């Protein structure tokens, strides 16, 4: 399998990691997820409540 195909396969699989809600209602996203998405400190995200759970999406600039 070529490097591009391997990358596609890795991105296609669902990654399930556990995090905790703080007393302030904050959730820390795992570093690997933030890096893969390019989400750094101060990144604004839109939270959408869906039947499957909460969906986070970057807020358009």
Phi, psi and omega in degrees: 000129180289164183301323180292317179298318179298317179298315179300317181296319180293320181287333183285331182285148181277130179257126181244114178235155182257140176221174184232144175275128181283173178295339177270004180081014181268147176236132177264123176278139180303143182307317182300320179293316180297317180295316181298325181271348182076028181266111179256181178302136179087355179297129179271130181237145175263129178258125181240126178278118181240165177301333181274342183148205181261130179253126177255131178225144176299143175280126179302141180289000000 
